[in-house]
């Protein structure tokens, strides 16, 4: 597996576990800057490379009444401010091919949402920016199906691809994670990200909002890291009960540091290594 370069560090290819974290949606510029700064400090103390993530538009909210974010222009301006004030690499979603070039002017990683993971024009537009493309595996896809998705990106000459597992539809209003899927995805030859918090959604189960099971973030993340993922993706908020999107499955900011210290130890054990500065939770 060839590693993928993001900012000053690499993901995959034997490099240590990386973190992708931030609020589900940009709530305000100041909020994004503040939480990005807090995440950066926690990651630095844990010795974990980090990418800040937040969406400028949540186009697939359960209800039309739900908060979607500030939109493309204001959202990219806010993310640019996060980059300028924290120095962190940025990940954000795109939903239409026309958004790719504008988002790429700010973001290091363009993310393809799971529901759009087979949209060829969107994948091609993201690939042609030359930025890292993180594709979330659709809740309706088997791991092996992602080889076709990856080929749509690499056919444009862009081999900087991350593949993200975020759970599989299991009956109504429920997702499950098959831990076999993580090594199966790694067999495709690209770094694998485990989206822990979205995997704990109960889609549509909250009467117009997405419900979730945030109390299981720690065991699910631990299992995923033990299975050998290259990065973990978690939505983080200083007060999840007040988050404007995905409140029910976000990780509370005060739990991030002890969890990352634990995950770093698990990652080291899975690699049969002793982590530098992992400390004790």
C-alpha positions as CSV (number, residue, x, y, z in Angstrom):
1,X,0.0,0.0,0.0
2,X,1.3,3.4,-1.0
3,X,0.8,6.1,1.7
4,X,-1.2,9.3,0.9
5,X,0.3,12.6,1.7
6,X,-1.9,15.1,3.5
7,X,-0.2,18.3,4.5
8,X,3.1,17.5,6.3
9,X,2.2,13.8,7.1
10,X,1.3,10.6,5.4
11,X,-1.6,8.2,6.0
12,X,-1.2,4.5,5.4
13,X,1.8,2.5,4.2
14,X,2.8,1.7,7.7
15,X,2.6,5.2,9.1
16,X,1.0,5.7,12.5
17,X,-2.7,6.1,13.1
18,X,-4.1,9.5,12.0
19,X,-7.2,11.4,13.1
20,X,-9.9,13.2,11.1
21,X,-12.0,15.2,13.5
22,X,-14.3,18.2,13.7
23,X,-18.0,19.2,14.0
24,X,-20.4,17.8,11.5
25,X,-21.3,21.2,10.1
26,X,-19.8,24.7,10.3
27,X,-21.9,26.4,12.9
28,X,-19.9,29.7,12.7
29,X,-16.4,30.8,11.8
30,X,-15.4,31.4,15.4
31,X,-16.8,28.0,16.5
32,X,-14.9,26.2,13.8
33,X,-11.6,28.0,14.6
34,X,-12.1,27.4,18.4
35,X,-12.8,23.7,18.1
36,X,-10.1,23.2,15.5
37,X,-7.6,24.8,17.8
38,X,-8.7,22.5,20.7
39,X,-8.4,19.4,18.5
40,X,-5.0,20.5,17.3
41,X,-3.7,20.8,20.9
42,X,-5.2,17.4,21.9
43,X,-3.7,15.7,18.9
44,X,-0.3,17.3,19.6
45,X,-0.3,16.0,23.1
46,X,-1.2,12.6,21.9
47,X,1.4,12.6,19.1
48,X,-1.3,12.0,16.5
49,X,-1.5,13.7,13.1
50,X,-4.8,15.4,12.5
51,X,-7.0,16.7,9.7
52,X,-9.8,19.1,10.6
53,X,-13.2,18.3,9.0
54,X,-16.4,20.2,8.8
55,X,-19.1,20.6,6.1
56,X,-20.3,23.8,4.6
57,X,-23.5,22.2,3.5
58,X,-25.2,19.1,4.8
59,X,-27.3,18.4,1.7
60,X,-28.7,15.1,2.9
61,X,-30.3,16.1,6.3
62,X,-33.3,14.0,7.3
63,X,-35.7,17.0,7.3
64,X,-35.9,20.1,5.2
65,X,-36.2,22.0,8.4
66,X,-32.8,20.9,9.7
67,X,-29.7,23.2,9.7
68,X,-27.6,22.7,6.6
69,X,-24.7,25.0,7.2
70,X,-23.5,28.4,5.9
71,X,-23.3,27.3,2.3
72,X,-20.4,27.1,-0.2
73,X,-19.0,30.6,-0.2
74,X,-19.3,31.4,3.5
75,X,-18.3,27.9,4.5
76,X,-15.1,27.9,2.4
77,X,-14.2,31.3,3.8
78,X,-14.6,29.9,7.4
79,X,-12.5,26.8,6.5
80,X,-9.9,29.1,5.1
81,X,-9.8,31.0,8.4
82,X,-9.4,27.7,10.2
83,X,-6.4,26.8,8.0
84,X,-4.9,30.3,8.4
85,X,-5.2,30.3,12.2
86,X,-4.4,26.7,13.1
87,X,-2.3,25.4,10.2
88,X,-4.3,22.2,10.1
89,X,-5.1,20.5,6.8
90,X,-8.8,20.7,5.9
91,X,-11.3,18.1,4.8
92,X,-14.8,19.0,3.5
93,X,-17.6,17.3,1.5
94,X,-18.6,18.2,-2.0
95,X,-22.0,17.2,-3.4
96,X,-21.9,18.5,-7.0
97,X,-19.1,18.4,-9.7
98,X,-19.2,22.2,-9.9
99,X,-18.1,22.5,-6.2
100,X,-14.9,20.6,-6.6
101,X,-12.6,23.3,-7.9
102,X,-13.8,25.9,-5.4
103,X,-13.5,23.6,-2.5
104,X,-10.0,22.4,-3.6
105,X,-8.8,26.0,-3.3
106,X,-9.2,25.6,0.4
107,X,-9.3,21.9,1.3
108,X,-6.5,19.4,1.3
109,X,-9.0,16.5,1.1
110,X,-12.3,16.4,-0.9
111,X,-14.8,14.0,0.6
112,X,-17.4,12.2,-1.4
113,X,-20.4,11.4,0.8
114,X,-21.5,7.8,1.1
115,X,-24.8,8.4,-0.7
116,X,-22.9,9.8,-3.6
117,X,-20.1,7.3,-3.7
118,X,-21.0,5.9,-7.2
119,X,-21.6,9.3,-8.8
120,X,-19.1,9.2,-11.6
121,X,-19.1,12.9,-12.6
122,X,-18.6,13.9,-8.9
123,X,-15.7,11.5,-8.5
124,X,-14.0,12.6,-11.7
125,X,-14.3,16.3,-10.8
126,X,-12.8,15.6,-7.4
127,X,-10.0,13.6,-8.9
128,X,-9.1,16.2,-11.5
129,X,-8.4,18.8,-8.8
130,X,-5.3,16.8,-7.8
131,X,-6.3,16.9,-4.1
132,X,-6.7,13.8,-1.9
133,X,-10.1,12.2,-2.5
134,X,-11.8,10.5,0.5
135,X,-14.6,8.3,-0.6
136,X,-17.1,7.1,1.9
137,X,-18.3,3.6,1.1
138,X,-22.1,3.7,0.5
139,X,-24.2,2.0,3.1
140,X,-25.5,-0.2,0.3
141,X,-22.0,-1.4,-1.0
142,X,-19.9,-4.4,-0.2
143,X,-16.2,-3.7,0.4
144,X,-15.1,-5.3,-3.0
145,X,-17.5,-2.9,-4.8
146,X,-15.3,0.0,-3.9
147,X,-12.7,-1.1,-6.5
148,X,-14.9,0.3,-9.2
149,X,-15.3,3.6,-7.2
150,X,-11.5,3.8,-6.8
151,X,-10.9,3.2,-10.5
152,X,-13.1,6.2,-11.3
153,X,-10.7,8.4,-9.4
154,X,-7.4,6.8,-10.4
155,X,-8.4,6.7,-14.1
156,X,-7.9,10.5,-13.9
157,X,-4.3,10.0,-12.8
158,X,-5.0,10.8,-9.2
159,X,-3.8,8.0,-6.8
160,X,-4.3,10.0,-3.6
161,X,-7.3,8.1,-2.5
162,X,-8.7,7.3,1.0
163,X,-11.5,4.8,1.5
164,X,-13.8,5.2,4.4
165,X,-16.1,2.6,6.1
166,X,-19.1,4.1,7.8
167,X,-21.4,1.2,8.4
168,X,-23.9,-0.8,6.3
169,X,-27.7,-0.5,6.3
170,X,-29.2,-3.2,8.6
171,X,-32.9,-3.3,8.4
172,X,-34.7,-0.1,9.1
173,X,-33.1,2.9,10.9
174,X,-29.9,1.0,11.8
175,X,-26.3,0.6,10.7
176,X,-23.8,-2.1,11.6
177,X,-20.0,-2.4,11.0
178,X,-18.7,-5.7,9.8
179,X,-15.1,-5.7,11.0
180,X,-14.1,-8.0,8.2
181,X,-14.8,-5.1,5.9
182,X,-11.8,-3.1,7.2
183,X,-9.1,-5.6,6.1
184,X,-11.1,-6.3,2.9
185,X,-11.0,-2.6,2.0
186,X,-7.2,-2.5,2.8
187,X,-6.8,-5.3,0.2
188,X,-7.8,-2.8,-2.4
189,X,-4.4,-1.2,-1.9
190,X,-5.4,2.2,-0.5
191,X,-5.5,3.6,3.1
192,X,-8.6,2.9,5.0
193,X,-10.4,5.3,7.3
194,X,-13.0,4.2,9.9
195,X,-15.8,6.7,10.4
196,X,-16.7,5.8,13.9
197,X,-19.4,8.3,14.7
198,X,-21.4,8.1,11.5
199,X,-21.4,4.3,11.9
200,X,-23.3,4.8,15.1
201,X,-26.1,6.7,13.5
202,X,-29.7,5.5,13.6
203,X,-30.7,7.1,10.3
204,X,-34.1,8.7,10.3
205,X,-35.0,7.2,13.7
206,X,-35.3,10.5,15.5
207,X,-38.6,11.9,14.1
208,X,-37.0,14.2,11.6
209,X,-33.4,14.1,12.7
210,X,-30.8,11.3,12.8
211,X,-30.6,9.5,16.1
212,X,-27.5,7.8,17.3
213,X,-25.6,5.8,19.9
214,X,-22.7,7.9,20.9
215,X,-22.2,5.8,24.1
216,X,-20.6,3.1,21.9
217,X,-17.9,5.3,20.2
218,X,-15.1,4.0,22.4
219,X,-15.6,0.2,21.9
220,X,-16.3,0.6,18.2
221,X,-13.3,2.8,17.6
222,X,-11.1,0.4,19.6
223,X,-12.3,-2.6,17.5
224,X,-11.7,-0.7,14.3
225,X,-8.1,0.3,15.2
226,X,-7.4,-3.2,16.3
227,X,-8.5,-4.4,12.9
228,X,-5.8,-2.2,11.4
229,X,-7.3,0.9,9.9
230,X,-5.0,3.8,8.9
231,X,-7.1,6.7,10.3
232,X,-10.2,7.2,12.5
233,X,-12.8,9.8,11.6
234,X,-14.9,11.2,14.4
235,X,-17.3,14.1,14.6
236,X,-16.4,16.1,17.8
237,X,-18.3,18.9,19.5
238,X,-17.7,20.6,22.8
239,X,-21.3,20.1,23.8
240,X,-22.9,17.5,21.5
241,X,-26.4,18.2,22.9
242,X,-26.2,21.6,21.3
243,X,-24.6,20.5,18.0
244,X,-26.6,21.7,15.0
245,X,-26.1,18.4,13.2
246,X,-25.5,14.8,14.3
247,X,-25.8,15.7,17.9
248,X,-26.8,12.1,18.9
249,X,-23.6,10.5,17.6
250,X,-20.9,13.1,18.1
251,X,-18.0,12.6,20.6
252,X,-17.7,15.1,23.4
253,X,-14.5,17.1,23.1
254,X,-13.5,16.3,26.6
255,X,-13.4,12.6,25.7
256,X,-11.2,13.0,22.7
257,X,-7.8,13.0,24.4
258,X,-8.3,9.8,26.6
259,X,-9.8,8.0,23.6
260,X,-7.0,8.9,21.3
261,X,-4.4,7.8,23.9
262,X,-6.2,4.5,24.1
263,X,-6.5,4.1,20.4
264,X,-2.8,4.9,19.9
265,X,-1.9,2.1,22.3
266,X,-4.2,-0.3,20.5
267,X,-2.7,0.8,17.1
268,X,0.8,0.2,18.5
269,X,-0.2,-3.2,19.8
270,X,-1.7,-4.2,16.5
271,X,1.5,-3.2,14.8
272,X,3.6,-4.8,17.6
273,X,5.2,-1.4,18.3
274,X,5.7,0.8,21.4
275,X,4.1,4.2,20.8
276,X,6.1,7.3,21.4
277,X,4.4,9.6,23.9
278,X,1.2,7.5,24.1
279,X,1.0,8.0,27.8
280,X,-1.9,6.6,29.9
281,X,-5.4,7.6,29.8
